[in-house]
Amino acid sequence: IAFNKNMYEFNYYLDKYLLLPVVSGYEFILPQFAQDGVSNFFNNVGEVKTLINSVLQAKGKKSLRVLGRFLINSTLGIGGLLDPAKDCWGSQKGNEDFGQTLGVWGTGPGPCLVLPFSGPLTVSDGIGTLVDSLLNPLSYFIPFIWDRLGMRLGEIINDRALNYDLFQGFEESVIDMYSSVRHGYLQRRERLIKE
């Protein structure tokens, strides 16, 4: 537990003193519609992982919906920069990942671990994250590790910019942030597995 708390504090201060200033500059430079386009693109690419995991979890209707979303956004959405599947047909993005797949298959979550540059992860979610990275089609079109790392960093910065207000004020509303984040993460993961 001491390791997790230390890593959580490291990540917290990294976010506060490094990522947030970068995000502020990013928000200043890139208008909201462009941030939405970046988010839509990465969400659309992520639908490949979601589709495969939906099939592995035997969610037939969801698999078809995710496939439809991917095809619509890849074509009418100009490679995923727009989200006509949501805007015109109300189809929300999927959220299946291999950590959930392992949970559906009966694998327990294992202990919770907080790693540098990451939030809390259970063992099964850590394995799931590795498998999901192999399901990312960009890793086959962008084979160089530094380019993929740069794209991942860009996705993180864009995500943090879009959710900036969500995190503001959270730390003032809880007494023990680490416990609250850990508890919220574990509850959310359990709920997603049961869906």
Salt bridges, closest charged atoms under 4 A:
ASP15 OD2 - ARG160 NH2 2.85
GLU47 OE2 - ARG69 NE 2.69
ASP83 OD1 - ARG69 NH1 3.15
GLU96 OE2 - LYS59 NZ 2.90
GLU96 OE2 - LYS62 NZ 3.34
ASP97 OD1 - ARG189 NH2 2.81
ASP125 OD1 - ARG189 NH2 2.80
GLU155 OE1 - ARG152 NH1 3.25
GLU190 OE2 - LYS194 NZ 2.97
